[in-house]
Amino acid sequence: TCFCATHINPEGEGVKRDLVNYNITSKPLHIIANGNVNGIDLEYFDKTPEVVEKACSYKKEGTFTFCFVGRMVRDKGINELVHSFLRLYQKDERVRLLLVGPFEKELDPVLPEVEEHILHHPGICYMGYQNDVRPFLVASDALVFPSYREGFPNVVIQAGAMGLPAIVTDINGCNEIVLPDLNGVIIPSKDEQALYESMKYFASHPVEVERMAANARPLIASRYEQRIVWNALVVIWPILLIITLWLHFANKGAGAFFAQERPGKGGKVFKVIKFKTMTDERDADGNLLPDADRLTNVGRFVRSTSIDELPQLINVLKGDMAL
């Protein structure tokens, strides 16, 4: 991907370090704003009356609820999470674990006994895959995300936007989103004892958890609110405007953009937007001239510099693609 790319925007400092340290690329690297290329929509990820009402179905008074959102796989630290929770539950049954996400039994399965506990333990509520995770976050007191590796995990940002402090591992993205003792704690990856101690501390120190919860949303808003990320892209738009006008005239009124259908995530088809580099000139019979005859000098330059790809930033902002 880096070899083919003309512009590289790592999701965060951790990803940037990896690209440099593992000699993946020597091209210039630029992080947009504070990382996480799309930012977060704070109007959507908010405790609206509708979301709070839905959360009532999952909330249980008198318990401390931990929430995990993601795939039920070994790589997400699910084995350590369930083992830690079982130890905690043995000491105090006033704790609960909400698990939101699907099993992937063929790719990276959890231990059989862990799956058994997930499905049948009285303190664990397995919710499976959910299109809307907000009610489950509102029904919880803290996010716990003991993943082994990430790029820049959206769920940690989403949980923070919903006012949840988080227990995360010291991996890319997580250690940038969570500021220790401000909006959560950071523990070593694959360290079951550290995970247990952190969960125990959260469950037994409600005042500290409430303090971190109060910090969670403001910290996310100040660094990852969608407008901050979009404003960081504003410097590109004057360039796009100039190229648009340039191509409009070079293409003899044929327009400056065109769209192609492409399969996206899960096979969903979307239209990718690119700069148009050819005219629509036709022969006497009304057929389009060969591409070589319609390609303009301006279009040739735009193609050779890969500038024709820049409008795909619109697809990024729409959520069709990632940088």
N, C-alpha and C positions, 0 to 999 in steps of 0.2 A: 504494500500500500504506500509506504513512504517513498519507495523507488519511483512509483508512477506519479506521485503527487507533485504539484507545483507549489502548493501552499500547505504548510503543516501547522495545525493548531492543536497542541496536546490538550487533553481534558483538564490537566492540573500539573502541579509541580512534580508530583511523583512520577507521572507518565513521562514528563519531560526528562527527568533524571534517568529513567530507564532507557529512553531513546538514545541518550548521550552515553551512558555508562556501558551499554551493551553494543555500542557502535552500530546501531541500527540505521542511523542517518547522520550526515554531516550538514544537512540543509538547515537554514534558519528556522528556529522554533519560536512561535509566539502564542502565549496563553491569552485567551480572550477574557478580559475582566479578571475575576477571581477563580476562573475555571468553570467546568460544567457548561458546555457550549450553548445550551438552550435556556439556562436559567429556570426559574420556577414561577408559575402563575399563582401569586398569592391570593387572588380573588377566588380561585378554585380550591386551593389548599388552605381552607379556613374553616373555623368552627361555626358554620352557618346553622341556623335553626333546623334546616332539613337534615343536615349531616348529624347533628346532635341527637335528633329524634331517632334516626336510624341506629345510632350508637347505643341507645338505651336497650336494644335487643341483645347486645353483646356485653354490656357492662354489668359487673357484679359488685355490689357494694360490700365493703368490709374486707376486700381482698386487694392485694397489690398485683397488678397485671402487667406482665412483660409481654411485649409483642415482637414477633419476627415476621418480616415480609420478604419473600424470595422463594427460590426453588428449594425443595427438601432434598438436598444432596450433601455429600460429605464435604465438598469444597466450600460450602457456605458455613461450615462449623456446626452443623446440626447435631452430630454425634456428641460433641463437647457441650453444646447447649442443653440437650435433653439430659445428659448425665449430671450436669451442674444443677439443673432444675430439680431433678429427683432428689439430690442431696438436700437441697433447700426445702423441698416439700416435706421431707421426713422430719425436719426440725420445726417447721411452721406450715400448717395447711392453709394459712391465709394468703397464699401466693398462687398465682395462676399464670399459665403460658398460652398466649394466643399465637397460633401458627397459621400464616396466610401464604399459600403458594402450593404449586403442584409437586408431586413426587416425580422423579426421573429415575426409574428403576433400572434402565438399561445403560445409561451413560455414566452415572456417578452415584450409585445407590448408598443410602445410609445403612448402618448395621441392622440386621433383621430385628434384633431386640429393641433397637431404637424406634424402628417403624411400628413395632407392636405397642410400645409406650405411647407414641404419638396418637395412635388410633384408639387406645383403650384406657389410658391413664385418666383418673378423675380430675386431675388438676390441669390437664392439657386439653385445649380446645382447638381441634384441627379444622380449619375452615376451607381448605382447598384453594383452588384458584379463584380470585375475585377481580372483577373489572374495576371496582371502586374500593380502594383500600382505606379511604378516609374514615368511615365509621369505625373500623377496627383500631385505627390509631387514636381516635377520640375516646374509645372505650378502654384504652390502656393508660398506664402510668409512666412507662418507659419503653423505648425501643432497645432491643438487644440484637446486635448484628456482628457475630463472631466470624466473619468470612475470612478465607485464607488469602484471597487476592481480588482486587477490583480495579477499575479504571477511575471512575468518579461516580459512586453509587447514588442514584436518584432517590432511593428510599430513605437514606439518612437525611437528605435535604427535605424531603416531603414530611418526614416525621417531625423534624425541627420546625417546619412551617406550621404544623398542627400543634406545636407547643410541647413536644415530647423531648426530654433529655435522652441521651443515648449512651449505651455501652458499645464501643466499637473496638476493633483490633487495629494495631499499628501498621496499616497498609495504605497503599495509594488511595487518595481521595478521602477515605475515612479520617485520616490524621490531618486533613486540611479543613474538613467541615466541622469536626468536633474540636473545641478548645478546652483542654483539660480543666475540670472544676468550674467551668463557666456554663457549658451546655451539655456536659457529659464527661465520660472518662474514657481513656484509651488504654487497652491492655495488650500484651503480646499475643500474636497469632498462635493458635493451636495450644494455648495454655489453659487447660481445663480448671486448674486451681485458681488462677487469676480471674477467670470468668465467674467461678463460684463465689469468690470473695467479693467481687464487684456487685453481683446480683444480691448477695446477702446484705451488703452495705446499703444498696438502694432500698431494699425492702424494709430495713430497720431504721432508716434515717429520712423520714418523710419531709422534714423541714428542708434538708439539703436538696432533696429531689425537687421540691416545689421551687426552691431558689433557682436551680438549673433550668427548670421548666419555664420559669418567667423570663429567662434569658434566651431561650431557644428560638422563638419566632423572630425577635428583633435582630439576633445575630444572623439568621438566614436572610432576613429582609435586607440587611445592610450590605450583604456580600453576593447574594445570588438571585435577588429579585429580577424578573425577566427584563425589565426596562434597563437595568444596569448592563446586562449582557448585550441587549440590542443596541444600546447607546455606544457600546464599544465597537459595534459594527458600522456605526454611522459614517466613519471616515471613508468607508468603501463606497458609499452611495454616490458621492460626487464623481468618482471615477466611472461608476456604472452609467451615470447620466451622460457623461461626455462620450463614452463608447457607444451608448444607445443612439445618440444624435449622429455620430460619425457613421455608424452602420446604416442608419435610416436613409441617409443621403447616398451612401455608397451602393446600397442595395436597390436604388432607384424606386423607392416607395414600396418595396416588398416587405417592409417591416424589419425590426431589429431582433425579434425573438422568435423561437419556435419551440414546440413541446413534443416530446417523445414519450410514449408509454413504456414504463419499465416495471418489472416485478420487484416489489419491496419485501419487507419482513413478512414472513408467513405467506408469501405468494401474492400479497395484496398489490394490485396494479395502481400505479400513480403516474402522473405526468411530470417528467423531469424538464426543467426549463433551461434553455441554452441560448446564447447569442446566435443569430442567423448570419451566416457568412456568404450567402449566395443570393443572386437576384432570382426573379421568377420569369425570366425571359423565355419566350417560346418561339418555335419555328412557324413557318407559314401555315402549317396544318394544326397549330394550336398545341403541339407537344412541347414539353419542357426541353430546353437545350441540354446537352450533356453537362455534368457537374463541372468539368474542367473549364467549360465556356462561361458558366455562371458564377464561378468563384471570383470574387473581386480581389484587388490588391490589398484592400483593407481587411477583407475576410481572411486572406492568406496569412497576414500578420497576426490577426486575432487567434487563428488556429495554432500557428507555430509557437505562440507564447502561452497557449492554453487559457487565454483570457475568456474564450467562449464558454468556459465552465463556471465563471463567476456567478451568473444568475442562479446557479443551484443553491446559493445561500438562501434564496426564497424558499426552496424546498426544505432547507434545514430549519428555518424559522417556522415553517408549517408543520414540522415534525415528520416529514416524509423520509428525510435522510439525516445522517449524523455527519459532522465534519470529518 
